[in-house]
């Protein structure tokens, strides 16, 4: 009997806390922002992609040429192999094998370097977006700003993504 009273008391306490939390949440001014959409719209993201593309252009071109050469030689071996001498086939196979090794030595490190540079640049862009969110939230007197993915439902009038895009676009 005493245990049942304790459970009822605990339930009433939890219900009271939930109601109090709901009242407090209604008094807060909350907004949301779609960070991914903001990142896609701002000029700094396009500049970041262009910077990375230019930085690695020669190496990407070299790897692409090597890919084409490997493909050409494999196709040549498949197409002309039956009419080639055994020595020619072995030489072409050795060339393809050498090209594949060279490709592995170039492509993997290049891919890792590009990913590292993209992460560095993405962090810079995200820092700009965060600073813009802070400015917009302060200006509009929001108590909390959520990422749009965190909100199960939100009215469109609480979306400050466009204001954040405008704020970031002003930054250099």
Buried (B, 14 or more C-beta within 10 A) or exposed (E): EEEEEEEEEEEEEEEEEEEEEEEEEEEEEBBBBBBEBBBEBBEBBEEBEEEBEEBBEEBBEBBEEBEEBBEEBBEBBEEEEEEBEEEEBEEBBEBBEEBBEBBEEBBEEBEEBBEEBEEEBEEEBEEBBBBBBEBBBEEEEBEEBBEBEEBEEBEEEBBBBBBBBBBBBEEE
